[in-house]
């Protein structure tokens, strides 16, 4: 099976590395993502790519349920406010994916769910915010 290539911004990678440097679990997750990453300048990222601080809507194609999340760094995570830690399994699965792609999401129960990136409601780079 062909592995998907993810697009990430240089700034996001630098900040993610800073968060991961003192946490071996985060570092392992990040290293796995970076093995398949195309790292680009923030102004070169495509508008249909999930970046840090992007707000996205996911669609469970089986149940048609939707969920909207913002992908954030660990210190800003708050599930009640819809702010998903990038170092959660779901956050890592979503970062760098494109609108329309299917993503396997590991549920807390251990079961996998297939979700579609239905919409990117907000992406900082698409709005000219390259340092957010």
SULMOLIN-V473270 format. One record per residue. SS is DSSP state (hx for helix, st for strand, lp for the rest). PSI is psi in whole degrees, 0 to 359 (* if undefined). Layout:
ss=SS psi=PSI
ss=SS psi=PSI
This chain:
ss=lp psi=131
ss=lp psi=132
ss=lp psi=141
ss=lp psi=143
ss=lp psi=129
ss=st psi=145
ss=st psi=127
ss=st psi=153
ss=st psi=153
ss=hx psi=318
ss=hx psi=317
ss=hx psi=316
ss=hx psi=315
ss=hx psi=316
ss=hx psi=322
ss=hx psi=319
ss=hx psi=322
ss=hx psi=317
ss=hx psi=329
ss=hx psi=344
ss=lp psi=337
ss=lp psi=11
ss=lp psi=104
ss=hx psi=324
ss=hx psi=316
ss=hx psi=319
ss=hx psi=319
ss=hx psi=316
ss=hx psi=316
ss=hx psi=317
ss=hx psi=319
ss=hx psi=317
ss=hx psi=316
ss=hx psi=335
ss=lp psi=335
ss=lp psi=23
ss=st psi=142
ss=st psi=111
ss=st psi=125
ss=st psi=165
ss=lp psi=148
ss=hx psi=325
ss=hx psi=357
ss=hx psi=356
ss=lp psi=141
ss=lp psi=147
ss=lp psi=345
ss=lp psi=19
ss=st psi=138
ss=lp psi=118
ss=lp psi=177
ss=lp psi=141
ss=lp psi=14
ss=lp psi=143
ss=st psi=124
ss=st psi=155
ss=st psi=126
ss=st psi=146
ss=st psi=124
ss=st psi=108
ss=lp psi=337
ss=lp psi=313
ss=lp psi=348
ss=lp psi=14
ss=lp psi=143
ss=st psi=150
ss=st psi=138
ss=st psi=129
ss=st psi=154
ss=st psi=129
ss=st psi=118
ss=st psi=167
ss=lp psi=158
ss=hx psi=320
ss=hx psi=347
ss=hx psi=1
ss=lp psi=138
ss=st psi=99
ss=hx psi=324
ss=hx psi=332
ss=hx psi=7
ss=lp psi=23
ss=st psi=106
ss=st psi=126
ss=st psi=125
ss=lp psi=333
ss=lp psi=9
ss=lp psi=159
ss=hx psi=322
ss=hx psi=315
ss=hx psi=314
ss=hx psi=324
ss=hx psi=331
ss=hx psi=326
ss=lp psi=126
ss=lp psi=356
ss=lp psi=169
ss=st psi=153
ss=lp psi=135
ss=lp psi=344
ss=lp psi=149
ss=st psi=139
ss=st psi=133
ss=st psi=121
ss=st psi=124
ss=st psi=120
ss=lp psi=157
ss=lp psi=333
ss=lp psi=348
ss=lp psi=348
ss=lp psi=149
ss=st psi=144
ss=st psi=139
ss=st psi=119
ss=st psi=147
ss=st psi=136
ss=st psi=94
ss=st psi=324
ss=st psi=148
ss=st psi=102
ss=st psi=321
ss=st psi=134
ss=lp psi=122
ss=lp psi=315
ss=hx psi=325
ss=hx psi=339
ss=hx psi=14
ss=lp psi=12
ss=lp psi=89
ss=lp psi=353
ss=lp psi=12
ss=lp psi=*
